[in-house]
Amino acid sequence: MRQHPVRIMVATMVVVYGLLFATILMGKSPKLGLDLQGGISVNLQPVEKGKVIDNVSDEQFEQA
């Protein structure tokens, strides 16, 4: 007894939409990863001989 692929696809879609609808009704929402929550940022600063350098020339910047 072989089922038609269309029936399997429709049954799968019904299950997926049913689960989605149930999730929305329960008020659940997906947990967002760091990249979607605002995340973490990294700021790099030039350091020379243990001291932070505030004024960096374009030439020094390009060399780095």
Backbone bond lengths (Angstrom), bond angles and torsions (degrees), N, CA, C in turn:
res aa  C-N    CA-C-N  psi(-1)  N-CA   C-N-CA  omega(-1)  CA-C   N-CA-C  phi
1 M - - - 1.449 - - 1.537 107.93 -
2 R 1.309 115.79 107.54 1.459 121.16 -176.42 1.525 109.27 -104.42
3 Q 1.349 116.00 130.71 1.457 120.07 178.78 1.519 109.83 -89.30
4 H 1.297 115.26 152.31 1.459 120.55 178.36 1.528 109.75 -75.33
5 P 1.325 117.53 140.55 1.466 120.75 179.14 1.533 112.97 -58.87
6 V 1.321 116.57 -30.04 1.467 119.78 179.89 1.523 110.34 -66.48
7 R 1.319 117.02 -39.58 1.469 120.57 178.61 1.526 111.02 -64.18
8 I 1.314 116.38 -41.45 1.467 120.24 178.78 1.528 109.99 -63.87
9 M 1.328 116.74 -42.41 1.457 120.62 -179.92 1.530 110.86 -64.76
10 V 1.320 117.33 -43.36 1.464 121.06 179.24 1.525 110.25 -64.12
11 A 1.316 117.54 -43.14 1.465 120.83 179.03 1.528 110.64 -62.41
12 T 1.326 116.89 -41.22 1.465 120.73 178.25 1.521 110.75 -63.13
13 M 1.325 117.06 -43.90 1.463 120.95 179.80 1.529 111.06 -63.87
14 V 1.334 117.37 -39.05 1.464 120.89 178.51 1.527 109.80 -62.35
15 V 1.323 117.18 -43.78 1.465 121.06 179.45 1.529 110.47 -64.31
16 V 1.326 117.31 -45.31 1.470 121.00 -178.63 1.524 110.72 -62.75
17 Y 1.331 116.93 -48.30 1.462 119.64 179.49 1.528 111.53 -65.80
18 G 1.315 117.67 -34.57 1.460 120.64 176.31 1.518 111.96 -63.54
19 L 1.328 116.51 -43.59 1.465 119.97 177.87 1.525 111.26 -66.20
20 L 1.316 116.94 -39.53 1.461 120.74 177.79 1.524 110.62 -63.18
21 F 1.308 117.01 -45.58 1.460 121.64 179.32 1.531 110.79 -62.51
22 A 1.331 117.44 -42.64 1.464 121.09 179.05 1.527 110.70 -63.96
23 T 1.312 117.17 -38.87 1.464 121.15 178.82 1.521 110.62 -64.30
24 I 1.322 116.87 -42.70 1.466 120.72 179.41 1.524 110.55 -65.78
25 L 1.326 117.55 -40.94 1.467 120.69 179.51 1.523 112.01 -63.72
26 M 1.324 117.59 -34.28 1.463 120.91 -179.69 1.525 111.76 -78.50
27 G 1.311 117.63 -7.22 1.460 120.84 178.01 1.512 113.93 78.85
28 K 1.289 117.10 17.44 1.464 120.45 179.40 1.522 109.39 -81.52
29 S 1.316 115.45 151.13 1.462 119.73 174.47 1.523 108.10 -136.96
30 P 1.314 117.16 152.95 1.464 119.25 -178.83 1.522 111.32 -68.45
31 K 1.326 115.59 145.45 1.462 120.17 175.65 1.521 107.78 -81.04
32 L 1.313 114.83 130.11 1.451 119.55 -176.42 1.520 110.75 -88.36
33 G 1.310 115.94 145.09 1.458 121.10 175.80 1.515 110.86 -75.74
34 L 1.314 116.67 173.25 1.459 121.23 -178.61 1.518 112.29 -55.92
35 D 1.321 117.20 -37.63 1.462 119.32 -177.28 1.524 112.40 -67.75
36 L 1.332 118.90 -23.39 1.454 121.43 179.99 1.521 112.88 -99.95
37 Q 1.326 118.37 -12.98 1.453 121.99 179.64 1.521 112.41 -91.59
38 G 1.265 118.22 -6.54 1.449 119.96 -175.38 1.508 109.31 121.73
39 G 1.295 115.73 -27.07 1.452 121.80 171.36 1.508 116.22 63.66
40 I 1.283 113.57 -162.28 1.455 123.36 -178.68 1.513 106.86 -122.84
41 S 1.307 116.37 138.42 1.461 118.91 177.90 1.524 109.59 -114.31
42 V 1.303 114.95 151.73 1.462 121.64 179.56 1.519 107.44 -120.20
43 N 1.316 116.24 123.98 1.461 121.58 176.88 1.516 108.32 -111.92
44 L 1.312 116.18 121.73 1.456 121.15 -179.75 1.521 109.64 -95.76
45 Q 1.333 115.86 138.36 1.458 121.39 177.88 1.518 108.59 -125.30
46 P 1.330 116.59 139.80 1.464 118.61 177.98 1.525 110.86 -71.53
47 V 1.326 115.84 136.79 1.464 121.96 179.31 1.521 107.60 -129.05
48 E 1.331 114.96 132.32 1.455 119.93 177.02 1.517 108.13 -130.75
49 K 1.309 115.69 122.73 1.469 122.36 -179.19 1.527 111.60 54.31
50 G 1.330 115.97 40.56 1.459 121.00 174.98 1.513 115.03 82.96
51 K 1.339 118.88 -0.40 1.464 121.66 -179.00 1.527 109.72 -116.74
52 V 1.334 115.46 140.38 1.459 121.30 178.54 1.523 108.88 -74.10
53 I 1.328 116.15 133.41 1.459 121.68 -179.90 1.527 108.05 -99.44
54 D 1.348 116.45 123.38 1.463 120.42 -178.71 1.523 113.02 -85.98
55 N 1.329 117.15 -38.64 1.463 119.72 -176.88 1.527 109.43 -108.74
56 V 1.317 115.37 110.51 1.460 121.74 -178.76 1.526 107.57 -114.53
57 S 1.322 116.32 129.07 1.465 119.85 179.09 1.529 109.87 -75.07
58 D 1.332 115.16 161.10 1.465 120.21 178.12 1.526 111.08 -60.72
59 E 1.313 116.31 -35.60 1.468 120.88 179.67 1.529 110.85 -64.57
60 Q 1.323 116.62 -44.10 1.467 120.53 178.01 1.532 110.26 -65.47
61 F 1.309 115.68 -38.83 1.460 120.00 -179.95 1.521 110.97 -64.00
62 E 1.316 117.10 -45.46 1.461 121.48 179.27 1.524 111.64 -65.28
63 Q 1.323 116.87 -34.54 1.464 120.87 -179.74 1.526 110.27 -66.52
64 A 1.311 116.71 -37.07 1.459 121.08 -178.41 1.511 109.08 -70.05
